[in-house]
Amino acid sequence: MAESDGKLARSERTALCALLEERGPLAPTLCEGWATSDLAAHLFIRENRPWYGAGILIKPLAGLTERGMSEAKRRLGYGGLVDRVRSGPPGPLKALDGQVNLVEFYVHHEDVRRAGPEPASPRSEPALQAALWQQLKRSAWLLARRLRAAGLVLEAPGYGSVTARRSTPQVTMTGAPGELLLYLYGRRDVAEVELDGPEEGLRAVRETSFGL
């Protein structure tokens, strides 16, 4: 499974970099306030300058992350950033590529594919969806940790179900593994999922800021 995830992560990385080259540095993404150049800088520092990435998770350090991204864009340029991202993680991290990067690159690939006036349709590759489901089962509780006023069960037809949060009222979110991940990573406006449950539970889910 780890080897398969690694191949899929490399495939997502390669496809995303090709799309970044095609769209250019000023194209829109689903990441609020970010163009494709910002996304490329984020991916670069995440793997190569991780000390700058603290602001992604720790809001008071957001300025540090912004400085790191600006420095990377200035030093490498857009083409250089894309080339560095395409080359993969530093040596010691290559063995962890599948575990660490499959979901990251899938989500950011969709951030570019589905942005702009003509968003691309969801993908349904079975091997990719199966691998995403395995990772989602492990991380569902973390992604749903901010949901306070409802329980949440994730249903992926053909793959199974997992309880992301145990509480009442219970809401069921149904969709392909990749679509469930997009919703739980904050891309609710483009994620093709269905929500079912009592109105108060649905309201709690819709008002929750999901993600890391």
Protein Blocks (a to p, Z undefined) as FASTA:
>chain_A
ZZmmmmmmmmmmmmmmmmmmmnopmbccfbehiafklmmmmmmmmmmmmmlmmmmmmmml
mmmmmmmmmmmmmmnommlmmmmmmnopafklmmmmmmmmmmmmmmmmmmmmmgcjbdcd
ddfbfklmmmmmmmmmmmmmmmmmmpmkbccddddehjaccdfbgcdddddddddfklmm
mmmnopamlmccddeddfklmmmmmmpcgdZZ
